[in-house]
Amino acid sequence: MEENLRMGLAYKSGSTPIPSELFELFPVLKQMINRRGGDLSGGQQQQLAIARALAPKPKLLILDEPTEGIQPSIIKDIGRVIRMLADRGDMAIVLCEQYYDFAQELADDYLVMERFHVIARGLGKDMEAQGVRQLVAI
């Protein structure tokens, strides 16, 4: 049961194992299994949060700025996992992200909003040609 509590799966019975796929996606979590979530680095906490969201095998995964405050190497790891999940095709992923390069690399489709209004949309492969970087520049 202790492993389930640490992985945020306390709503399940103590005999429910942590899906091994989560450790394959985020190997660092296996190394940190005996640590409390609050003792993890920001990047490790983000990976744990995504693993928790993936544990019940959702059909829709919504990620709100998963790169916020995360070091570049962890951003690459998270991007790799998101791309792999998207390529599997068994779940829809909505990525809300201000880090343009990360979003462009992962987007199949994009939508840009400003003050609750859609100002641009299209295919991810067309983002550069459509000038999306300038639309989201701060």
Secondary structure, DSSP 8 states (H G I E B T S, - for coil): -HHHHHTT-TTS-TT----HHHHHH-HHHHHTTTS-GGGS-HHHHHHHHHHHHHTT--SEEEEE-TTTT--HHHHHHHHHHHHHHHHH-SSEEEEE-S-HHHHHHH-SEEEEEETTEEEEEEEGGGTTTTTHHHHH--
